[in-house]
């Protein structure tokens, strides 16, 4: 691999694997609100929020860090009050009890108006703040932290829109990954040049440990490691990775003020790409170099799959993240390149089609399903057992199999995505 490609991949990883506090969809809305308030220069008297269906879906039922509350209104209110756009996905880290009360007052005064905006990118956030004669407008599109448009009192300050609906704002020369590129990079890079990936293990393990000290969400982790979990599932490398991964997800989805390392705009993807690999590595007592390469393989595989799937889709992100972790686990088991490709095919042949019905505490259950499948897929791969090209959407070529997966998630499940949102918004609760 040439030096330029190595440099591009490292840059890509640093862009895609970053810290985040709280679910990235409502936090991205809070980020846009913070920027709009900063541009306005004073406290807004009215906040109009226009969101794509996928942003709306993913922000409806998830806890907002430090608030004990669920959903968009409090995230938006706090974004305008204490949010700092320079913090990126940690925009709400300066929350105080006083700010929380002020945010609740904004909601009670009905200053926030949220609506669906159709025919836009799946990741689209538009905030319009008004105070007297002053107005500001901010748009985030395509990526959770990509502010593409800023306007104050009708004057355009920033405009990176390439077209009205901003369908694609990625550079044409963006590095396109492949399975072989991912594998070669993870296996052959000098370990000191990729040691930084250990930061994902450190941050996400701390989130899991903090979760175990509390009582979050559906406590999936504590169920796995509790009385009935131990009685019927025992204690093994498998249950350890289930418990550690679910713990971080339990806390994050319940709104704990705990940072995690995200991947491709999703904290849960970052968790599921990291903790199964880390847990397994700790159980088998592998070397530090093996852990570094396994984590890099997992995270870079997730980035690769998300390149064609997109930031948001009808496909649950744990399918993608668990595919990455299955690669890392297979490598730690001693698997070669071919066996790692088998693990990918086994994953795609199993849990493709798992729907995303928004971010919420029960995501810990879906993450656990992904981790379970990752382990089974790795075990089969190590015995050279693989879902064959005559079965379902699997192709002889592993990259084509991945393309089939992402086509189903980004195109084939469009109608599913719309129906899920209709169901979620039509409930009486």
Helices and strands as residue ranges (DSSP letters): H 3-16, E 19-21, H 24-40, E 46-51, H 53-59, E 63-64, E 69-70, H 72-82, G 85-90, H 97-108, E 112-116, E 124-131, E 134-141, E 147-152, E 155-159, H 179-188, H 191-194, G 195-197, H 198-212, H 220-225, H 227-233, H 237-253, E 259-261, H 267-284, H 288-309, H 317-332, H 337-351, H 363-382, H 398-407, I 408-412, H 414-426
